[in-house]
Amino acid sequence: MRKLNGLQKQALALYKEYIRMAYTKPVENQVKFRKYSKQLFVEKFNKVDRKDFSTIEYLIRFGTRKLEALQNKHVKDINI
């Protein structure tokens, strides 16, 4: 198994934050938030070459901004 580089570690940490955020939402909507998180990372991060650093950095910034928006206590539900 290859060692993870810094950007890969950041992406995994961001995914973990999304999952933690899902557990702060109402119980009936947690499944939607977890599903959205998984869908976001599968669609975006899995299709990028691991050496395409600029795209990975962009996606991490994009994901971080979206996470900050979803962590708002007024966000209680999400449509997927």
C-alpha positions as CSV (number, residue, x, y, z in Angstrom):
1,M,0.0,0.0,0.0
2,R,1.3,3.4,-1.0
3,K,1.9,6.2,1.5
4,L,-0.6,9.0,1.3
5,N,0.7,12.4,0.3
6,G,-0.3,15.6,2.0
7,L,-3.2,16.4,-0.3
8,Q,-4.6,12.9,0.0
9,K,-4.5,13.2,3.8
10,Q,-6.3,16.6,3.6
11,A,-9.0,15.1,1.4
12,L,-9.5,12.2,3.8
13,A,-9.6,14.6,6.8
14,L,-12.2,16.7,4.9
15,Y,-14.3,13.6,4.3
16,K,-14.2,12.8,8.0
17,E,-15.3,16.3,8.8
18,Y,-18.3,15.8,6.5
19,I,-19.2,12.6,8.3
20,R,-18.9,14.3,11.7
21,M,-21.0,17.2,10.5
22,A,-23.7,14.7,9.5
23,Y,-24.0,13.5,13.1
24,T,-24.7,17.1,14.3
25,K,-27.9,17.3,12.2
26,P,-31.4,16.0,13.2
27,V,-31.5,12.2,13.4
28,E,-34.0,11.8,10.7
29,N,-31.8,13.7,8.2
30,Q,-28.4,12.3,9.1
31,V,-28.6,9.6,6.4
32,K,-29.2,12.2,3.8
33,F,-26.1,14.2,4.9
34,R,-23.9,11.1,5.0
35,K,-25.2,10.0,1.5
36,Y,-24.5,13.5,0.2
37,S,-21.0,13.5,1.6
38,K,-20.2,10.1,0.0
39,Q,-21.7,11.2,-3.3
40,L,-19.7,14.4,-3.3
41,F,-16.4,12.7,-2.7
42,V,-17.1,9.8,-5.1
43,E,-18.1,12.1,-7.9
44,K,-15.4,14.7,-7.4
45,F,-12.3,13.2,-5.8
46,N,-12.3,9.7,-7.2
47,K,-12.2,10.9,-10.8
48,V,-9.1,13.1,-10.4
49,D,-5.6,11.8,-11.1
50,R,-3.6,11.8,-7.9
51,K,-0.8,13.9,-9.5
52,D,-3.2,16.6,-10.6
53,F,-2.4,18.9,-7.7
54,S,-4.1,22.0,-8.8
55,T,-7.4,20.3,-9.3
56,I,-7.1,18.5,-6.0
57,E,-6.3,21.8,-4.2
58,Y,-9.3,23.4,-5.9
59,L,-11.6,20.5,-4.8
60,I,-10.4,20.7,-1.2
61,R,-11.1,24.5,-1.1
62,F,-14.5,23.8,-2.7
63,G,-15.3,21.1,-0.2
64,T,-14.2,23.2,2.7
65,R,-16.4,26.1,1.7
66,K,-19.4,23.8,1.2
67,L,-18.7,22.2,4.6
68,E,-18.7,25.5,6.3
69,A,-22.1,26.3,4.7
70,L,-23.5,23.0,5.8
71,Q,-22.2,23.3,9.3
72,N,-24.5,26.3,9.9
73,K,-26.9,25.4,12.7
74,H,-29.8,26.7,10.6
75,V,-29.2,24.0,7.9
76,K,-31.4,21.1,9.1
77,D,-32.0,19.2,5.8
78,I,-30.5,18.6,2.4
79,N,-31.9,17.5,-0.9
80,I,-29.9,15.0,-2.9
